[in-house]
Every structure is written in C-alpha cells, then in structure tokens.
Amino acid sequence: MNLGQYISRIRRMLPSLTIESCEDSVIAQELNHGCDEINLLAQAFHGYTEFSSVAEKQIYSISENAPRYLGMKKNGVWWYTTAGASWYLFPKSLKWLDLNIRNWRDSASGTNPTWYWIEDDDLGLFPKPSGANTVRIYHLMKAVPMDNNDNYPWENKTTENLAMRPFDNALVAYARWALSPAAAQPSKEDLLYARFMAEVNKARTQANRRPDFTSDFDYFERIDVIRQ
C-alpha cells in the first residue's frame, strides 16, 4: 500500500479518528515512525553504507557517516582498499583492546585496520588507518519517511519494495495502536499493542521464508564433477 491507501485504511478502521482530531500528516508521521519500530523488532530491512576513512583518524561518528544506521547486522564492517582488495574486520570491545593490546591508544597508524569496535555513536578502527580507503558497514536501515500519498514505505518511492510487503498489516496495526488516544479509544491500547506484536511476528516469519533453500526432497550439499 502507498501512503494514501494506508491513511484511508486507518481511518476506516478508526472511524472516530476525525480530521479535526488527527490530520493526515499526523497519521503519516506515525506510519513513518512505525517503519523503524517494526524494523528494530523484525530486523528485516537492511543494507550497507560506505564512507571514506581519514588518515590518522581512529574514531568515526556513525550518525554522521551512516545516517540511515539503525543497528548492526552480522556481516559487520568491511575494509576496501584503493587497490581493490577487501576483507572483514573483527569486532572487539574497548575492554578487549585494553586487556589484550597494551597502549593500543598510543599505537602508530597502520596501512589497514584489523579490528573495529562500536560504542554509542562511535565506530573505531584499530590500527587507525594511515590513508584514505573505504569502510563498509552492514546494518539495519532507517526508513526514508513517506512525504507523498503516492509513495510507498521504507524507501519513499513510487515503486513498492515487495520484500517488505508482509509488514503492511503490522504497519497499520502500529498506527492504530499509536493513534488510539486521538481516536478516543485509550482503553483499547493494550489490545491494539498485542495485535501489533502479533502482526510483526507473523510478517517476520513470512519475510524470512526461503523455500528455494529446502524445497527439494533431496536437498543436500553436493559437488558436481565433470567426468572425462
């Protein structure tokens, strides 16, 4: 559904939600907020962000360099050199570095980092890079807020992200719950929240289905050999 269809559906389901008590723009705000709330629970909308390292700089602001970051994915952080090589950086904590690499904060820069850490809004690299290369972070993506009735959630485009369609009902359920006070239905908040969580769990199951992995009755790993 696009934004206009979401708003129409929510008003049908909350007939007491009048224009006077809640303008369309307020419904849109709750829907846009709901996308990120759903993704924090379901972890279904993800991608990566790249930015350039700076020589002798060890700590980078995530919010400045990856403004759509909503949380890490297992793929973690990768390092790409200008020569075309790439590799995975190992995640560590500041405590681990303190215990295992004495005086690491005073260490000279290295051509390429081996480890990274994340604390609050900081992404740190060790050793700190000696030149400009590319850092790639795989992460949950913040949705782009819908700003037009013809646009769809998640990317705010006129083309629907079909992989996220299972979450249509969850997004409606979130907006119903969030808007229930404006619809003079505060007594239903708990029930609507339970419905929202049920829809998120259902959608997460639907979105994670991969029948192409296990649909064959003889599914197993194999190596094909060409015989001469």
Residue, then its C-alpha position, 0 to 999 in steps of 0.5 A: m500500500n502507498l501512503g494514501q491507501y494506508i491513511s484511508r485504511i486507518r481511518r476506516m478502521l478508526p472511524s472516530l479518528t476525525i480530521e479535526s482530531c488527527e490530520d493526515s500528516v499526523i497519521a503519516q508521521e506515525l506510519n513513518h515512525g512505525c517503519d523503524e519500530i517494526n524494523l528494530l523488532a523484525q530486523a528485516f530491512h537492511g543494507y550497507t553504507e560506505f564512507s571514506s576513512v581519514a588518515e590518522k583518524q581512529i574514531y568515526s561518528i556513525s550518525e554522521n557517516a551512516p545516517r540511515y544506521l539503525g543497528m548492526k547486522k552480522n556481516g559487520v564492517w568491511w575494509y576496501t582498499t584503493a587497490g581493490a582488495s577487501w576483507y572483514l574486520f573483527p569486532k572487539s570491545l574497548k575492554w578487549l583492546d585494553l586487556n589484550i593490546r597494551n597502549w593500543r591508544d598510543s599505537a602508530s597508524g597502520t596501512n589497514p585496520t584489523w579490528y573495529w569496535i562500536e560504542d554509542d555513536d562511535l565506530g573505531l578502527f584499530p590500527k587507525p588507518s594511515g590513508a584514505n580507503t573505504v569502510r563498509i558497514y552492514h546494518l539495519m536501515k532507517a526508513v526514508p519517511m513517506d512525504n507523498n500519498d503516492n509513495y510507498p514505505w521504507e524507501n519513499k518511492t513510487t515503486e513498492n519494495l515487495a520484500m517488505r510487503p508482509f509488514d503492511n498489516a503490522l504497519v497499520a496495526y502500529a498506527r492504530w495502536a499509536l493513534s488510539p488516544a486521538a481516536a478516543q479509544p485509550s482503553k483499547e491500547d493494550l489490545l491494539y499493542a498485542r495485535f501489533m506484536a502479533e502482526v510483526n511476528k507473523a510478517r517476520t516469519q513470512a519475510n524470512r521464508r526461503p523455500d528455494f533453500t529446502s524445497d527439494f526432497d533431496y536437498f543436500e550439499r553436493i559437488d558436481v564433477i565433470r567426468q572425462 
